[in-house]
Amino acid sequence: MYSQLKLSIYRFTDLDRTFGIVEFDESEFNILERKLSIGSESLLEKLKQLFNYEIKCFKYATGRMFCNGCWYTFYYIGVELNDYREYIFEVYPLSMLVIANTDVNDTREIIICFAKQFIGEKLKLPRGKLIGL
């Protein structure tokens, strides 16, 4: 007896996504990796502080990724807030991709606050701001 695959695919042309790419030096990444390895419950508590205790859904995974012939540690953090804002943080060695359903300014502020929370208050922040087209 065969099972039937139930599949739905949707495309929403009016949804916005904002992408942020962060580059770390080795010392910043080592601090971040150490703080992301504290366990999901402790990580959730830190994120609650970051998002003013508005977290509706929290997803966390760590594993391995294979890229250019090498294995690396990979972290995935997904956060949905009570007002349906969503943020995905994919942390790679020396970089991070952030995907959000908010505007550029909000995403920038969240990235800066995330970096302060998990790397340190004394980060040298970017002075300029380039907003995508």
Secondary structure, DSSP 8 states (H G I E B T S, - for coil): ------------TT---EEEEEE--HHHHHHHHHHHTT-HHHHHHHHHHHTTT-EEEEEEEEEEEEETTEEEEEEEEEEEETT--EEEEEEETTEEEEEESS-HHHHHHHHHHHHHHHT-TT----S------
